[in-house]
Amino acid sequence: MHVKKGDTVSILTGRDRGKRGQVIRSIPKRDRVVVEKLNLMKRHQRPSAEYPEGGIVTSEAPIHVSNVMLVCGSCDRPTRAGKKFLEDGSKVRYCKRCGATIG
């Protein structure tokens, strides 16, 4: 996957298109990510031990990884991420727009 937990991403499609948020959870087996305070869904919850009063609970829903794009910290624009090796042999992601390393 091209995004990891903690990355800032921009939403490309849907109701939240154009908004930015931080990835709080990555689900590689399903190719999905959960973005903080975006793609919210409401669920009617019965009273239980966890929710004693019940009611309507709002939470973030997973979004497909193809519908988000990584935001570069240097140029502050959505970008594709490439991978390259440094002189010491470590592998890093870099911004294909400005060439800066990401994360």
Secondary structure, DSSP 8 states (H G I E B T S, - for coil): ----TT-EEEE-SSTTTT-EEEEEEEEGGGTEEEETT-SEEEEEE---SSSSS-EEEEEE--EEGGGEEEB-TTT-SB--EEEEE-TTS-EEEEETTT--EE-
